[in-house]
């Protein structure tokens, strides 16, 4: 009996020694004690899958690999990770309360019921029982209480999952950055942004603060909502993030039917002859369509004479690019297209006639002999400061290889490969291109932007990423995530940095459409993007520069992406953007249309200052191919004020030249002039757009306009010259600035093209 007793004591002593053996831990890790769990919620919230073979070493390694600094074991098989002990976790009264052996090693202890064996690297951080954060909030945010999710679904549709870093500071900073004045957190990791009005609209109700009792993973001192409960915050109304205007009556502008159409256009261009060309892709219109038509706006009341059928297109212009050339007659250039020979297409039209008089010229094309070096579908084109035409990007066909390069017309050297287009394919089609006052070339594509050297085409400056939307800051801005872009007005003496404006866009996958405009001064050192919330979401928008320096945003959808049948919920509202107002107070909610304008819609400014709105080829089974042509009448067209008028003799200006005009109607007191570049509108891209307010002075009715000083402020090309008496623009006159330095008038080298010469 004595021998048996001694043997039993030796066995128990050996077992205790084995159980107390320290596990082999990574450098810096150590045992911190047995802690009470679940007194006020989990003290480590990142639970790993249960493991019947759990050991201390295995749990610590799992947490360390995942980037955590604290590991805890409970109930023998449970492993938890974190960076601090939260929810008021405290040491148990006795370390022996962690009495359960680890499932994978009976010599180690892995907690017990509501007891957790804690290991950590460095000093263990502990946090008290959380509260709802109502102090030290970012900006003007204020805590409003705990509310329930809506009876009509989610209160706020903008959701971001922030698994590791959700907190009031993180979530609300994200909301306010994108212009949202209400927000909250739910289930700990979910961040929501929206508007206060959404709470009532979607049935949210006040609840006790105790219902919002899930710890924030990004700041365990505070709660981030609960199950179907939101910790709700609102931005102080004493300093609103944005202020939209709501004009009424004539001040809201007006949509009206302008003329019944004969074509669903792919591209529209206002010609220097005062008429508008429409070109369509093969198969859109009637079987006998020529694919090209010209509208005489002076005959809009006479459908039978307003439209002229054009001929000469030999290949398909589907998703091509277009420009007005700087030659002395302002020929229109169309390049690229869809499939086969069309991809290489170069087409030209010499505008002739004038409003009210007959035009006879047609499109010209020599597909066999005059073509691009590489086939391009969805390319962009830009007039360079030296007179050449830059053609960039595209792809070979639907879901085919990208064409991640650029070339020059007239042809100079081989194509130039652009790695940034290769890397961002296929979300960079129809890139936004602009000549900057410093001579560089701005390129906006997908969610990026940069400046290229105009000679080597090397990148000289990479701009910060273009912000997307609050759900996905990496959302895109170019086709197929299609937004729209503009150059903000340049004003004499041209000392202010040029600003680029990009509006709308969408995301890859389950799409969240962008509801903002962003702007940047690309050449300014340290420049960043400014975000301005729009009144509604918009993908496939169009934007038109108006003669008074404002911008009209129209067309598009609230859901989806660009393409056939890929968008829904047409956006019928027009928005006026006024860059003279303070940031975040520049948008006015204008009149609505009844016509859905989706994929393949356009907006361009006519010579009378109204905006011609056309197209829509959604192929979605819901909205029709749209032949009707509308105009949007801005407030200045409805004011009843008489238009100013002028005459001009010199319509071919050199840089810096002072040109005399005679004002024949309107007071010259406070009068100013504006120049709008010749635009071809397609896919949200207004190729050729530029708004300039030149130096202007008057003595009596004789006024002097000083042409822009150089080819970087104003690349060579054609411009509509308006004079403005107060807000009211005149009828424009076309002028050419900068001549034809690239000798485009002698190109292309084919007898199939009529060339005007230099």
C-alpha positions, 0 to 999 in steps of 0.5 A: 500500500505504501509503495502504491501511494508513493507511485501515485504521488510521483505520477501526479507530480510528473503530470503537474510538471508536464502541465506547467511546461511553458509552450515554445513561443515566438520571440517577444510573446509571453503568457499574460494571464487568465482573463474573464471573457464575456462579462461585457462581450468578447474580450477578443473579437476575431475568432478563428475556426474551432480546432480539436487539435488546438495548442497554444503554439498553434493559436499564437502562430495563427494570430501572429501570421494574421498580423495580430499582437494578442492571442487567446485560447478558450474552451480547449478548442477555441482561438481568438485574436486581437490587438488588445483585450477589450470590453473591460476584460480583466484578470480572473481572481485565480490563474487556475480558473483557466483549467481546461487542457488544450485539445492538441496538447494535454500539457497546456492550458487553453482557458475554460468556460468564459475564461481565456488564456491570454498571450501577447507580444510586448505590453498587453493593452486593455480597454474598458467597457465601451461607450457610444462615442460622442466626443473627439469626433472628426469635423462637425459630426455629432452623436444622435443615438441608436436607431433600428434598421429600416422597415423598408430595407436598409436605411442607407444604401452606401455600405463599406465593410471595415473588418479591422478598422471600423470606428466612428472616426474612420467611418464618418471621415469616409462619409464626410469626404464624399459629401454625406451628412449622415452615417453610422456603424452596425454589427461592429464592422459595417460603415454606412453613409447617407442622408438624414432624410433617409431615416424617415423615408426608410422607417428607421426608429430610435432605440435605447443606446444599450441596443448598440453594444457591439465593439468597434474593431478599430477603436475598442473604447467605443461601440459600433452599433449592433444587430440591425442597430446603427450608432447614428451620427449627423453632420452639424447643419451649422456648417453643411458639407454641401449646398445645392441650389433649387432654381424654379421656373425659367431659372431651372431651364427647360427641355423641349423637343427640337426636331424629330430625328432620322438617326440614333447618333454615335457622335455629334459635332457642331460644324464651322458651317453652323450645322450638326453632323450625326454619325451612327454605327452600322445596324442602328438605323434603317437598313438603307441608312448611309450612317451619316446625316447633317442637321440644319438647326435653322430649319428645325421647324421643317423636318423634311428640310432640316436633315440632309442625308450624307454619303461617303462612309465606307467603314463602321464608325461604331465607337470611334473618335472625332475632332474638328481639324485646325485646317482653314476650313475646319474639316471634321475627322473621324478615326477608328471604329468597329471590326476589321478594316473599320478599326483603322478608319480615317474619315474626313468631312469638309463642312460647307454651306451655312444655316439656311443654305444648302450643303453638298459635301460628303464624308471621304474615306480611302480605307485601303490607303489611309489608315491608322497604324493600329486598329482602335475601337474606343480610342480618344483623339486630341489636338496637340499644341504643335498641330498634330493629332494624338490618337490614344488607346482602344481595343481590337474588339469586344473582350479582345486584346487592348491597344495600349499605345498612341500614335500621331496623325499625320503619321510620325514614327511608330506607335508609342507603348503606354504601360499604364494603359496595358495595366489598367485594361479594359477600364481605360477606354476613351481616356480623357486628354488635355494639353496643359498650359505648361505644355504637358499632356493630361491623361485621365484613365480608369481611376488614375491620371498623369502628365506626359511629356509632349515630345517623348510621351514619358510620364513626367508626373503621376497624379494622386489616384482619382477618388471614386465613391464612398463604397469603393474609392477605387471606382472608375471614370472612363469607359466602361465605368463611364464618366465625363470630363471637362477643362474648367475655364481659362481666363486672361491673363492665364495666371491661374492653374488649369483645373480638370473636372471629372463627373460620374462613373461606376465600379467593377462588378456589382456596380455602385454608380458614382455620385460626385465630381472630382477636380484637380489642378494637375500642374500645381505642386502637391495637388490633390483631388477635390470631391464635390457630391452631385445630387444623384448618381450618374454613369454615362453622363454627358457634360456641355460647356456653356458660353457663360462659363458654366457646365450642364451635366445631363443624360446617363443612369443611376445604376450599372455601367456603360454598354448595351443593356448594362445600365438602368434607372435613367437619370432624367435630371439636368444639373448646372455646375458653376465654377465661380461659386464656392466648392460644394455650392456649385451645383443647381438642380435644374429641369427634368426631361421625360426622355431616357438618354442612356448608352450612346447619347450626346450633348453639345452647345449650338451657336445660339447657346442652347444644348442639343441633346440626342441619342440613346441606344440602350438595347435593354428591352425597356427603353427605346432607341431614341431618335428624338432630338431635344434642346436644353434651354439654359436660364439665359435663353429663357430670361426674355433679355435681348441677345447682344450681337456683333460683327467681325471681319477677322476670323483667323487669329494668330496668338496674342493678336488683338482683334476688333469686333463691332457690337451691334446690339446690347450694352458694352458696359460689363460685356465680356467674350468667351471662346468655346472649342469645337466639340465632338461628343461621344461616350461622355468625352467632349473631344476638343472642349476648351473654355477661354475668357480672353482679354476684352475691352470696349470703346463705345461699340468697338471692342477688342478681343485679345487672342490667347498668348500661345499654343499651350494655353490654346492649342490650334483650332476652331472656336465659337466666339460669343459676347455676353451682356450680363448672363446673355450670350450672343449668337456665336461666330466661328474663329480659328486660332493658331493656324495650321502648324501641323500642315493638316490642310495638306493631309491625308496623302490620297486623291480620295480626300479633298484638301484645303491646303495651308 
